[in-house]
Amino acid sequence: MQVAAVIVDVPARQTDRPFSYVVGSELSGKLTVGMRVIVPFGRGNRLIQGFVVGITEKPLAETSKLKKISEVQDLTPVLNPEMLALADWLAATTFSFKISCLQTMIPNGLRGKSEKIVRLLAPEKVDQSLKDFFGQKAEQQLQPAKLSAELFRKLQQARNAGSVELLYQVKDQARPRQVRVVQGLLTTQQAQALKKQQRANAHQLLNVLDFLAKNPQITIQQQQLEKQIGVSAATIRTAAAKQWLKVDYQVVKRSAYDLTTISATTAKKLTSAQQQVYQQVAAAIQQQTATSFLLEGVTGSGKTEIYLQLMAAALAKKQNALLLVPEISLTPQMVAQVVGRFGKQVALLHSGLSVGERLDEWRRIENGSATIIVGARSAVFAPIKNLGIIILDEEHESSYAQDNMPRYHARDVALWRSRYHHCPVVLGSATPSLESRARAQKGVYHWLQLPERINTRPLPAVSLVDMRQAAQTSHDSDFSNELLAAIKQRLVKQEQIILLLNRRGYATFMMCRQCGFVLKCPNCDISLTLHKDQQVMKCHYCGHEEPIPRKCPACGSLKIRFYGTGTQKIQEKLQKYFATARILRMDVDTTRRKGAHQQILQRFGRHQADILLGTQMIAKGLDYPDVTLVGVLNADTSLSLPDFRASEQTFQLLTQVSGRAGRAKKEGKVIIQTFNPQHYALQFAKKQDYEKFYAYEMRLRHQGDYPPYYFTIQIAVNAVSEPAAVKYLFKIAHELKQILSPEAKLLGPVPQMILRIKNHYRYHLIIKFKHEPQLLDYLHHLLEKSQQQKAVQLIIIREPTNFM
C-alpha cells in the first residue's frame, strides 16, 4: 500500500511536519512527489491543500488508521526535487514554516481555486484512447479523480512529449484573456467584385475589401486589423453583418511585455576591462563551477552589457540564465535590453504583473519555453532547470530581503541554487554591501572590478550644498539658489533633470501651533502624512486614512500647520518656479496602477518630460543620455535613522543616483543638499570613492562589533497587550543569558523604533555573536514553544537588514 507524506496548508509550528496519507487504489500510479493534493485534516476532516513530499510502500496493517488523499490537483508536479530540497534548507535557516516556503515557490495563481484544462496540440501523435477522451473538442477539463490510472499516465506521457498542453485558469483571480479575431469569408474574386458595388466615398469599407482581396480567408486579431488598414470597430461590425468576414473570440496567452515596442539589439564590442571580467565568468560557465563573483563597477562602467553576453554564453551551452533586479522600477529598462537581445526566450516575474500574467510566465519557465528569466526578489524561486548563470544586479539593495515569512535574502537563495546547479553567481554593484565586499577581500567571493566608465567618460562633478547657509540667501527651505539656477540652465539647454526626495506625500505631519497637538494614526505610533492630491491624511504603515482637519481636534484652534516636505509638494513648487517645464513624479502613489512604472520611464526616455522627480525608485539603473543634472533635495532623510547601516545606505543611495548624470557625451553635474555636509558618508559620496568609504565604515563596524565582524539575530515580539510583549521577551532574554557564551553580546530588550503598528506593541532584542554552538538549537526549540503563546507573536530574523 502506498503512503504519501504531505505538508498541509496550516502554517503553525504543531503542523510543520509531513502527515501520512493513504494513496487509494483510484489514485495509484497518478501521484508524484511535488504534486498538490486535497486531504482531510483535523477532527472535522476539513478538506485542505497540501504538497506531497514523499511516497513510500507500507504494509496494510500500518495504514489501517490513516486517512486517504481525497484528490490530486496536478497532472505534473508543481515543485521539482530542487525546490523541495530548497524548501527544507529555507525553513531551517530562516526559522520559517515549511508550508510557507513551499507556497512562496509557486505563483499566486496556483494558490487559489483553479480549473485545469488539457489542450490537445498534436492529435496525430496520440493513441485512440486519448482521441476518445478529447472527442470532437480540442480542450477538456482535467479532473484527475474521474480518470483511470492508465488514461492519467497516458496524459502525463503526452504532456511530456509535447502532444498535450496543461493550462490553469484561475477562478476569480485571472480569467482567460480573450481577443476578438476576424476571419475573412471571401475569395479574392468575390472581394474584387464587391468593391465595384460600393459607393466611391465608402473609404473604410473599400479598405476592408482591398485587404480581403489581398489576404483571402485570413485570420487576424481585430485590433491589429483596425490599426493596419485604418478602420473603426463599427466598420468591422458592418462588414461582419454583410458576411464578408466573421468575428469570434479566441483565448490567447498573456504576454508580460510587448515585443513590437522593443528594438532588437546586437552584442557590443567589450572594452579590455569588460573583456577580462567576461572571460573569467565565462570560464566558470564552461567549467560548470559554482564560483561566486563580486563585480564592483562604477556607474556607467558597462555591467549590463557583460550580463547580456554572459547570458548568451550560457545559452550557447544549452543552459538557462536568471537575472534578478531589486525593484520593479528597474525592470522596464532592463527588460528592454534583455528582450531586445534575446526576444521571446525571455520570461518576466515581478509584482507589477497581473496574477494571470505571472502564472503564464511561470508556466513558460516550467515547461522550458523560456530560457532567460528576469525578475525581482521572488524570481529567485523560478522553476528553472539546468541553470548556467545567476546574476544579481545592485546586489547591495535591501529590497532583496523578504520582510515576512519566510524571511529570506535572495542573495542567499541564489548562492544555494548556484551550488545545486554547479553554475557561477555574479553579484553586481557600484556600491557592494560591506558584507559582500568583505567576503571578496577574504577570497570567499572572486573579486572583479570595473573602475572606469565606458570610453573613460568622467564621473559627474558632485557638490554639497550646506542648507544651513543656503537658508540665509534662498527664499525656499527646500531649494537652494544653486540648485534652482542649475535646473533653469538645463531647461534652457533642453537637457533633462532627475530630482530625488526619498519621502512621498505632501507634508510629513500636521501640528497645532496653539497646543502642540500632532495628528497621529489611531493604530500606529506614527504621524499621519498629508496627501494633498487625494485630500486625505494617510498612515504609511497600516493604510489608515482620514479627512484633512480644518481645526485642531484637541483644542479647536484654527492655527494648524503642515510641516515637512514630500514629493507632491516639490512637484507643486517646481511647477510654480518653472511654469513651462514638463514634470513627471514617480513614487508609490503615482505607480499603483499596472504598467505605471514603464509608462513614466518611457515618457521620460522619449523626452516628453524635462524633470523626473521621485523617491529612491529613480536612483538606480536608469540610463538616459540627456540627463545632465541630478539633484538630491535632502540627503539626510536616511542618515539620521537609528540603524548601524544608515551611513552605508545613504552613501549607496547618493552614489547610485549620482551615476544617473552624464552617462553619454554630455557632462553631468550632481547637487546634494544637506544639513550635515561634513558627514563622512556624504564626503565620500561626493568623491564617489567606494573603497575609502568601505575602509572607514569597516573600522567603525569593528569598533562597534557589528556585521560583517559579527553575526546578528533579531528576536522580535508583537502583542496587543504591551505588558505581555515585554514579559515574554524578558523571559527569552533571561534564557539566552544562560546559553550564550561571554563573547556574545545581547542588546535589549527594548521597544522598536515605532512601538505600535496596527495596534500591536513591538519589542525586540539583538544577539551579536561569532560562534555559539547552542544558539540555533535553542532558537528552533523557542519557535516550537512559542506556539503555546496565543497572545504573543514571535519573529526570529537571521542577519536583519535593519534593526528598526
C-alpha positions in Angstrom: 0.0 0.0 0.0 1.4 3.4 -1.0 1.6 6.1 1.7 2.2 9.8 0.9 4.0 12.3 3.1 2.0 15.5 2.9 2.9 19.0 4.2 -0.5 20.5 4.8 -1.5 24.2 4.4 -1.8 25.0 8.1 1.0 27.4 8.9 1.6 26.6 12.6 4.5 25.0 14.4 2.5 22.0 15.5 1.7 21.1 11.9 5.1 21.9 10.5 5.9 18.3 9.6 4.7 15.8 7.0 1.5 13.9 7.7 0.9 10.4 6.3 -2.0 9.7 4.0 -3.0 6.5 2.2 -2.9 6.7 -1.6 -6.2 4.9 -2.6 -6.3 2.5 -5.4 -8.1 5.0 -7.6 -5.0 7.3 -7.3 -2.5 4.5 -7.7 0.0 5.5 -10.4 -1.2 9.1 -10.6 0.8 10.6 -7.7 4.3 12.0 -7.9 6.4 13.9 -5.3 5.9 17.7 -5.8 2.2 17.5 -6.7 -0.6 19.3 -4.8 -3.3 17.2 -3.2 -6.5 17.8 -1.3 -6.6 15.9 2.0 -9.0 15.7 5.1 -7.4 17.3 8.1 -8.2 17.5 11.8 -11.1 16.2 13.8 -13.6 17.7 11.5 -11.8 16.3 8.4 -12.0 19.6 6.7 -10.5 19.5 3.2 -7.3 21.5 2.7 -4.5 21.7 0.2 -1.1 20.1 0.7 2.1 19.2 -1.0 3.4 15.6 -1.5 7.0 15.5 -0.3 7.5 11.7 -0.2 5.9 8.4 -1.3 6.6 5.0 0.4 5.3 1.5 0.4 4.0 0.2 3.7 2.2 -3.0 4.9 -1.6 -2.9 5.0 -1.5 -3.2 8.8 0.4 0.0 9.2 -2.0 2.0 7.1 -5.4 0.9 8.5 -5.8 4.1 10.7 -4.6 6.6 8.1 -6.8 8.9 6.2 -7.0 8.8 2.4 -6.0 11.5 0.0 -9.2 13.0 -1.5 -8.0 14.4 -4.8 -4.9 15.0 -6.9 -4.7 18.6 -8.1 -2.0 18.4 -10.7 -1.1 16.4 -13.8 2.6 17.0 -13.3 4.5 18.2 -10.2 4.4 22.0 -9.5 7.6 21.6 -7.4 10.6 19.7 -8.7 13.2 17.9 -6.4 15.4 21.0 -6.3 12.6 23.2 -5.0 11.7 20.6 -2.3 15.3 20.5 -1.2 15.5 24.2 -1.2 12.3 24.5 0.9 13.9 22.2 3.6 17.0 24.4 3.7 15.0 27.6 3.7 12.7 26.5 6.5 15.7 25.6 8.7 17.8 28.7 8.0 15.1 31.3 8.2 13.1 29.8 11.1 10.0 29.5 8.9 7.2 27.0 8.4 7.8 24.5 5.7 4.4 25.2 4.1 5.2 29.0 3.9 8.4 28.1 2.0 6.6 25.8 -0.4 3.8 28.4 -1.1 6.5 31.1 -1.8 7.8 29.0 -4.6 4.6 28.9 -6.7 2.8 31.9 -8.2 -0.3 33.3 -6.5 -2.4 31.9 -9.4 -1.8 28.4 -8.2 -2.7 29.2 -4.6 -6.3 30.0 -5.4 -9.0 27.9 -6.9 -8.1 27.0 -10.4 -9.6 25.0 -13.2 -7.3 22.7 -15.0 -7.7 22.4 -18.8 -5.9 19.9 -21.0 -5.4 21.0 -24.6 -4.6 18.6 -27.5 -1.8 20.0 -29.6 -0.9 17.1 -31.9 -3.8 14.7 -32.5 -1.7 12.6 -34.9 0.8 11.8 -32.1 -1.6 10.3 -29.5 -3.3 7.0 -29.4 -7.0 6.2 -29.7 -7.8 6.3 -26.0 -6.7 9.9 -25.8 -8.5 10.8 -29.0 -11.6 9.3 -27.4 -11.0 11.4 -24.3 -11.0 14.7 -26.3 -13.7 13.6 -28.7 -14.5 16.4 -31.1 -13.0 19.1 -28.7 -9.5 20.5 -28.7 -9.8 21.0 -24.9 -11.1 19.1 -21.9 -11.4 19.9 -18.2 -8.9 17.8 -16.2 -10.5 16.0 -13.2 -7.9 13.5 -12.1 -10.2 11.7 -9.7 -12.5 10.8 -12.6 -9.7 9.4 -14.8 -8.4 5.8 -14.8 -4.8 5.4 -13.8 -4.0 4.2 -17.3 -5.5 7.3 -19.0 -3.9 9.6 -16.5 -0.5 8.0 -17.2 -1.0 8.5 -21.0 -1.9 12.2 -20.5 1.3 12.6 -18.5 3.3 11.0 -21.2 1.6 13.0 -23.9 2.3 16.2 -21.9 6.0 15.3 -21.5 6.2 14.7 -25.3 4.6 18.0 -26.1 1.4 16.5 -27.7 -0.8 17.8 -24.8 -0.7 21.1 -23.0 -1.8 21.7 -19.4 -3.5 25.1 -18.7 -4.6 26.6 -15.4 -7.5 29.0 -15.5 -7.6 30.7 -12.1 -11.1 31.4 -10.9 -11.8 34.9 -9.6 -8.2 35.8 -9.9 -7.2 35.5 -13.6 -9.8 34.9 -16.2 -8.5 33.7 -19.6 -7.5 36.6 -21.8 -9.8 36.7 -24.9 -9.3 38.8 -28.0 -11.6 39.5 -31.0 -10.4 37.6 -34.1 -11.5 38.4 -37.6 -11.7 35.6 -40.2 -12.2 36.5 -43.9 -15.0 34.7 -45.7 -14.4 36.0 -49.2 -12.2 34.8 -52.1 -10.1 37.3 -54.0 -12.6 37.4 -56.9 -15.6 37.9 -54.6 -13.9 40.8 -52.8 -12.9 42.5 -56.0 -16.5 42.1 -57.4 -18.0 43.6 -54.2 -15.6 46.6 -54.5 -17.3 47.6 -57.7 -20.7 47.7 -55.9 -19.6 50.1 -53.1 -20.0 53.9 -53.1 -16.8 55.8 -54.0 -16.8 57.6 -50.7 -17.2 54.4 -48.6 -13.5 54.6 -47.9 -13.3 52.3 -44.9 -15.4 49.5 -46.4 -13.3 49.7 -49.5 -10.2 49.4 -47.3 -11.6 46.2 -45.8 -12.4 44.7 -49.3 -8.9 45.7 -50.5 -7.4 43.8 -47.5 -9.6 40.7 -48.0 -8.8 40.6 -51.8 -5.1 40.5 -51.0 -5.5 38.2 -48.0 -8.4 35.8 -48.8 -9.8 33.9 -45.8 -7.2 35.3 -43.4 -7.5 35.1 -39.6 -6.2 38.2 -37.8 -6.8 39.9 -34.5 -9.4 42.7 -34.9 -7.3 45.3 -33.1 -4.4 44.6 -35.4 -6.6 44.8 -38.5 -8.1 48.1 -37.4 -4.7 49.6 -36.9 -3.2 48.1 -40.1 -5.8 49.4 -42.6 -7.1 52.4 -40.6 -10.7 51.3 -40.0 -13.0 51.6 -37.0 -14.7 48.8 -34.9 -18.0 50.0 -36.4 -16.8 49.3 -39.9 -15.7 45.7 -38.9 -19.3 45.2 -37.5 -20.8 46.4 -40.8 -18.5 44.0 -42.8 -19.5 41.2 -40.5 -23.2 42.0 -41.0 -22.6 41.8 -44.8 -21.0 38.4 -44.2 -17.7 39.5 -45.7 -15.9 38.3 -42.5 -16.7 36.6 -39.2 -15.8 38.0 -35.8 -15.1 35.5 -33.0 -13.3 35.3 -29.6 -10.0 33.5 -29.1 -8.2 32.7 -25.8 -4.6 33.8 -26.0 -1.7 33.5 -23.6 -0.9 36.7 -21.8 2.4 38.4 -22.5 4.4 40.2 -19.9 5.9 42.5 -22.5 5.1 43.8 -26.0 7.8 42.7 -28.4 6.6 45.2 -31.0 7.7 48.2 -28.8 11.2 46.8 -28.1 14.0 47.3 -30.6 16.3 44.4 -31.3 20.0 44.9 -30.3 23.2 43.1 -31.0 26.2 42.5 -28.8 28.6 45.5 -28.4 32.3 45.2 -28.5 33.6 45.0 -25.0 36.4 47.2 -23.6 39.6 45.4 -22.4 38.4 45.8 -18.8 34.9 44.4 -19.6 36.6 41.6 -21.6 38.7 40.5 -18.6 35.6 40.3 -16.4 33.6 38.4 -19.1 36.3 35.8 -19.7 36.7 34.9 -16.0 32.9 34.4 -15.5 32.5 32.7 -18.9 35.2 30.2 -17.9 33.2 29.3 -14.9 30.1 28.7 -17.1 32.1 26.4 -19.3 33.6 24.5 -16.4 30.3 24.4 -14.6 31.8 25.6 -11.3 29.8 27.3 -8.5 32.1 30.3 -8.3 30.7 33.4 -6.6 31.8 36.6 -8.3 31.5 40.1 -6.9 31.5 42.6 -9.8 32.3 46.0 -8.4 31.9 48.5 -11.3 31.3 52.3 -11.1 28.0 53.6 -12.5 28.2 53.6 -16.3 31.0 51.1 -16.5 29.1 48.7 -18.7 28.0 46.0 -16.3 24.7 45.4 -18.1 26.4 44.5 -21.4 28.6 42.0 -19.6 25.4 40.4 -18.1 23.9 40.1 -21.6 26.9 38.5 -23.1 27.3 36.1 -20.1 23.7 35.0 -20.6 24.4 34.4 -24.3 27.3 32.2 -23.2 25.0 30.1 -21.0 22.5 29.8 -23.8 25.3 28.6 -26.2 25.8 25.7 -23.8 22.1 24.9 -23.9 21.7 26.2 -20.3 19.4 28.8 -18.8 20.0 32.2 -17.1 18.5 34.1 -14.2 18.8 37.8 -13.8 17.5 39.5 -10.7 16.9 43.2 -10.2 16.0 44.7 -6.8 12.9 46.7 -7.7 10.1 46.7 -10.2 11.1 50.3 -11.2 14.4 48.8 -12.7 12.7 46.2 -14.8 11.4 48.4 -17.8 14.8 49.5 -19.0 16.5 46.2 -18.1 13.7 44.2 -19.8 14.0 46.3 -22.9 17.7 45.5 -23.1 17.3 41.8 -22.3 14.3 41.2 -24.6 15.9 43.4 -27.3 18.8 40.9 -27.2 17.0 37.6 -26.7 13.4 38.1 -27.8 10.7 35.6 -26.9 13.1 33.5 -24.9 12.7 35.9 -22.0 10.2 35.5 -19.2 9.4 38.1 -16.5 8.4 37.6 -12.9 7.7 40.6 -10.7 4.8 42.1 -8.7 3.8 44.5 -11.5 2.3 41.7 -13.5 -1.3 40.5 -13.1 -2.0 37.2 -11.4 -2.7 35.6 -14.8 0.5 37.1 -16.4 2.7 35.7 -13.6 1.1 32.3 -13.9 1.6 32.2 -17.7 5.2 33.3 -17.3 5.8 30.7 -14.6 4.4 28.0 -16.9 6.7 29.1 -19.7 9.6 28.7 -17.4 8.4 25.4 -16.0 7.8 23.9 -19.4 11.2 25.1 -20.8 9.9 27.5 -23.5 11.6 30.4 -21.7 15.3 30.2 -21.2 16.1 33.6 -19.7 14.3 34.8 -16.6 14.3 38.5 -15.4 12.6 39.4 -12.2 12.6 40.9 -8.7 13.2 39.1 -5.4 10.7 36.2 -5.7 12.0 35.2 -9.2 14.9 33.5 -7.4 12.4 30.6 -6.9 11.6 30.3 -10.7 11.3 26.6 -11.7 14.4 26.8 -14.0 16.1 23.6 -15.0 19.8 23.4 -16.0 20.8 26.9 -14.8 24.0 28.2 -16.4 24.4 31.5 -14.6 22.7 33.6 -11.9 23.1 37.4 -11.8 22.0 39.8 -9.0 22.2 43.4 -10.2 22.5 46.0 -7.5 23.3 43.2 -5.0 23.5 45.6 -2.1 19.8 46.5 -2.2 17.8 45.8 0.9 14.7 45.0 -1.2 16.3 41.6 -1.9 15.4 40.7 1.7 11.8 39.5 2.3 10.3 41.0 5.4 7.7 38.4 6.2 7.7 34.6 6.4 9.9 33.1 5.0 12.3 35.9 5.8 14.9 35.0 3.1 17.5 37.1 1.3 17.5 36.5 -2.5 21.3 36.5 -2.5 21.5 33.5 -0.1 19.0 31.6 -2.2 20.9 32.4 -5.4 24.1 31.1 -3.8 22.3 27.8 -2.7 20.9 27.3 -6.3 24.4 28.0 -7.7 25.8 25.1 -5.7 22.9 22.9 -6.7 23.4 23.6 -10.4 27.2 24.0 -10.4 27.0 27.4 -12.0 28.5 30.8 -11.3 26.8 33.7 -9.5 27.6 37.3 -10.3 26.8 39.9 -7.7 27.0 43.2 -9.4 27.0 46.7 -7.9 28.8 50.1 -7.9 28.4 50.1 -4.1 28.5 46.5 -2.8 27.2 45.7 0.6 30.0 45.7 3.2 29.4 42.0 3.9 29.9 41.1 0.2 32.9 43.3 -0.1 34.5 41.8 3.0 33.9 38.3 1.6 35.6 39.3 -1.6 38.6 40.6 0.4 38.8 37.2 2.2 38.6 35.3 -1.0 35.1 33.8 -0.4 33.9 35.7 -3.5 36.1 36.2 -6.5 36.5 40.0 -6.8 36.2 41.6 -10.2 36.4 45.4 -10.8 35.4 48.0 -13.4 36.9 51.2 -12.0 36.1 53.4 -15.1 33.1 54.4 -17.2 32.8 53.2 -20.8 35.1 55.2 -23.1 36.7 56.7 -20.0 33.8 59.1 -19.6 34.3 61.1 -16.4 32.1 60.6 -13.4 29.8 63.6 -12.8 31.0 66.5 -10.7 29.3 66.4 -7.3 28.8 69.4 -5.0 27.4 69.5 -1.5 25.2 72.5 -0.6 25.0 73.3 3.1 21.3 74.1 3.6 22.1 75.9 6.9 24.0 78.6 4.9 21.7 78.4 1.9 18.7 79.3 4.0 20.2 82.7 4.6 20.0 83.6 0.9 17.3 81.3 -0.5 13.6 82.2 -0.1 12.7 78.5 -0.2 13.7 76.0 2.5 13.5 73.1 0.0 15.6 74.6 -2.8 19.0 76.3 -2.7 19.7 79.1 -5.2 22.4 76.9 -6.6 20.0 74.0 -7.4 17.3 76.3 -8.8 19.9 78.0 -11.1 21.2 74.7 -12.3 17.7 73.5 -13.1 17.0 76.7 -15.1 20.2 76.3 -17.0 19.4 72.7 -18.0 15.9 73.6 -19.1 17.3 76.4 -21.3 19.6 73.8 -22.9 16.7 71.4 -23.3 18.6 68.8 -21.2 16.9 66.6 -18.6 17.0 66.6 -14.8 16.4 63.9 -12.2 15.4 65.1 -8.7 15.5 62.8 -5.7 13.5 63.2 -2.5 13.1 60.0 -0.5 9.8 61.0 1.1 6.4 60.7 -0.6 3.2 62.7 0.2 2.8 66.4 0.5 3.7 67.2 4.1 5.2 64.9 6.8 2.9 65.8 9.7 0.2 68.2 10.9 0.7 70.2 14.2 -1.4 72.7 16.0 0.6 75.9 16.8 -1.8 76.6 19.7 -1.4 73.4 21.8 1.3 71.4 20.0 -1.1 68.5 19.1 0.2 66.3 16.3 -2.3 64.2 14.3 -1.3 60.6 14.7 -2.6 57.3 13.3 -5.0 55.6 15.8 -3.5 52.2 15.1 0.3 53.1 14.9 2.7 55.3 16.8 3.3 57.4 13.7 2.1 60.8 12.5 -0.3 60.9 9.5 1.1 62.2 6.2 -0.8 64.8 4.2 -1.6 63.6 0.6 -3.0 66.8 -1.0 -3.9 65.3 -4.3 -6.2 62.8 -2.6 -7.3 65.2 0.1 -6.5 62.8 2.9 -4.2 62.2 5.9 -2.7 58.8 5.4 -0.7 56.3 7.5 2.2 54.8 5.5 2.3 51.7 7.8 -1.3 50.4 8.2 -3.1 52.4 5.4 -5.5 54.3 7.7 -6.9 57.4 6.1 -9.0 60.3 7.4 -10.1 63.7 6.1 -7.8 66.7 6.4 -8.8 68.6 9.6 -9.8 72.2 9.4 -9.2 72.8 13.1 -7.2 71.2 15.8 -9.0 68.0 17.1 -7.6 68.7 20.6 -8.2 72.4 21.3 -10.4 73.5 18.3 -7.8 76.1 17.3 -7.6 77.1 13.6 -3.8 77.5 13.9 -3.0 74.2 12.3 0.0 73.9 10.0 1.6 71.2 7.9 5.3 70.6 8.2 7.9 68.7 6.3 8.1 68.1 2.6 7.2 65.2 0.3 7.3 64.7 -3.5 3.8 66.1 -4.0 4.8 69.5 -2.5 8.0 69.6 -4.5 6.1 68.9 -7.7 3.8 71.8 -6.9 6.8 74.1 -6.2 8.6 73.1 -9.4 5.6 73.9 -11.5 5.4 77.3 -9.9 9.1 78.1 -10.4 9.3 76.6 -13.9 5.8 77.1 -15.4 6.7 75.6 -18.8 8.7 72.6 -17.6 7.2 69.2 -18.1 7.4 67.3 -14.8 6.9 63.6 -14.1 6.6 62.3 -10.5 7.5 58.7 -9.7 6.7 57.3 -6.2 4.4 54.7 -4.7 1.3 57.0 -5.2 1.9 57.5 -8.9 2.8 53.9 -9.7 0.0 52.0 -8.1 -1.7 51.4 -11.5 -0.4 48.4 -13.5 2.2 49.4 -16.0 2.7 52.9 -14.5 6.4 52.5 -13.9 7.0 51.6 -17.5 4.8 54.4 -18.9 6.5 57.1 -16.8 10.0 55.9 -17.7 9.0 55.6 -21.4 7.7 59.2 -21.5 10.9 60.5 -19.8 13.0 58.4 -22.3 11.1 59.9 -25.2 11.9 63.4 -23.9 8.2 64.0 -23.2 9.3 65.5 -19.8 12.1 67.7 -18.6 12.2 66.7 -15.0 11.8 63.3 -13.3 11.0 63.7 -9.6 10.8 60.7 -7.4 11.8 58.7 -4.4 14.6 56.1 -4.3 13.0 54.1 -7.1 14.5 56.6 -9.6 18.0 56.3 -8.1 19.2 53.1 -9.7 19.6 51.5 -13.1 18.2 54.4 -15.2 20.2 55.3 -18.3 19.2 58.4 -20.2 21.8 60.3 -22.4 20.2 63.7 -22.0 20.2 63.7 -18.1 22.9 66.1 -17.2 21.7 67.2 -13.7 20.8 65.2 -10.7 19.6 67.0 -7.6 19.2 65.4 -4.1 16.8 67.7 -2.2 17.5 66.3 1.3 20.4 63.8 1.7 19.7 63.5 5.5 16.4 61.6 5.4 18.0 58.2 5.9 21.2 59.4 7.6 19.7 60.1 11.0 17.9 56.7 11.3 18.8 54.7 14.4 20.4 51.9 12.5 24.0 50.9 12.1 23.5 50.6 8.3 22.2 54.2 7.9 25.5 55.6 6.7 26.1 52.8 4.3 22.6 53.1 2.8 22.9 56.8 2.5 26.3 56.5 0.7 24.9 53.8 -1.6 21.8 55.8 -2.5 23.7 59.1 -3.2 26.4 57.3 -5.3 23.7 55.4 -7.3 21.6 58.5 -8.0 24.7 60.5 -8.9 25.5 57.9 -11.5 22.4 58.8 -13.5 24.0 62.0 -14.7 26.4 62.4 -17.6 26.2 58.9 -18.9 26.6 59.8 -22.6 28.6 62.6 -24.3 27.2 65.5 -22.2 28.9 66.2 -18.9 26.9 65.6 -15.8 26.6 67.5 -12.5 25.2 66.5 -9.2 24.0 68.8 -6.4 23.3 67.3 -3.0 21.5 69.4 -0.4 22.2 68.6 3.2 22.3 69.9 6.7 25.3 67.6 7.5 27.9 68.4 4.8 30.8 67.2 6.9 29.4 63.7 7.5 31.8 61.1 6.2 29.2 59.3 4.1 28.4 62.5 2.2 32.0 63.4 1.8 32.9 60.0 0.3 29.7 60.1 -1.8 30.9 63.5 -3.2 34.1 61.9 -4.4 32.2 58.7 -5.3 35.1 56.8 -3.6 33.6 53.5 -2.5 36.9 52.0 -1.4 37.7 54.8 1.0 34.2 54.7 2.4 34.5 50.9 2.8 37.7 51.2 4.8 36.3 54.0 7.0 33.0 52.2 7.7 34.7 48.9 8.3 36.8 50.5 11.0 33.6 51.8 12.7 31.9 48.4 12.4 34.9 46.7 14.0 34.9 49.2 16.9 31.1 48.7 17.4 31.2 44.9 17.0 28.7 44.9 14.1 28.5 42.9 10.8 30.5 41.8 9.0 32.7 41.2 12.1 29.7 39.6 14.0 26.7 37.6 13.0 23.4 39.0 14.2 20.0 37.6 15.0 17.0 39.7 15.9 14.2 38.3 18.1 11.0 40.4 18.0 7.7 40.0 19.7 4.3 41.6 18.8 1.3 41.6 21.0 -1.9 43.6 21.5 -1.0 43.8 25.2 2.2 45.8 25.8 2.9 44.1 29.2 2.5 40.6 27.6 5.1 41.5 24.9 7.6 42.9 27.5 7.2 40.0 29.9 7.6 37.3 27.2 10.7 39.0 25.7 12.4 39.5 29.0 11.8 35.8 29.7 13.6 34.9 26.4 16.5 37.3 27.3 16.9 35.5 30.7 17.1 32.1 28.9 19.6 33.5 26.3 21.9 34.6 29.1 22.0 31.0 30.3 23.1 29.5 27.0 25.2 32.3 25.4 29.0 32.4 25.9 30.7 35.5 27.4 31.9 36.5 23.9 28.3 37.0 22.6 26.6 40.4 23.1 22.9 40.8 23.9 21.3 44.2 23.1 17.9 44.8 24.7 15.0 44.0 25.2 13.9 47.5 24.1 10.9 48.9 22.2 11.3 49.0 18.4 11.7 52.4 16.8 7.9 52.6 16.1 6.5 51.0 19.2 3.0 50.3 17.9 1.9 49.3 14.4 -1.7 48.0 13.6 -2.5 48.1 17.3 0.3 45.6 18.1 3.1 46.6 20.5 6.6 45.7 19.2 9.7 44.9 21.3 12.9 43.3 20.2 16.4 42.3 21.2 19.6 41.7 19.1 22.2 38.9 19.5 25.6 39.6 18.2 27.9 36.6 18.1 30.8 34.8 16.3 30.3 31.2 17.3 27.5 30.0 19.5 27.0 26.2 19.3 23.9 26.1 21.4 22.1 29.1 19.9 20.4 27.6 16.8 19.1 24.6 18.7 17.7 27.0 21.3 16.0 29.2 18.7 14.3 26.2 17.0 13.1 25.0 20.4 11.9 28.5 21.2 9.9 28.5 18.0 8.2 25.3 18.9 7.3 26.6 22.4 6.1 29.9 21.0 3.0 28.2 19.5 1.7 27.9 23.1 1.8 31.7 23.4 -1.5 32.6 21.8 -1.3 36.3 22.8 2.2 36.9 21.5 3.7 36.6 18.1 7.4 35.6 17.9 9.6 36.6 15.0 13.3 35.4 14.5 15.3 37.1 11.8 18.8 36.0 10.8 21.0 38.9 9.7 18.3 41.6 9.6 18.8 44.3 7.1 17.8 46.9 9.7 17.2 47.0 13.4 14.1 49.3 13.4 
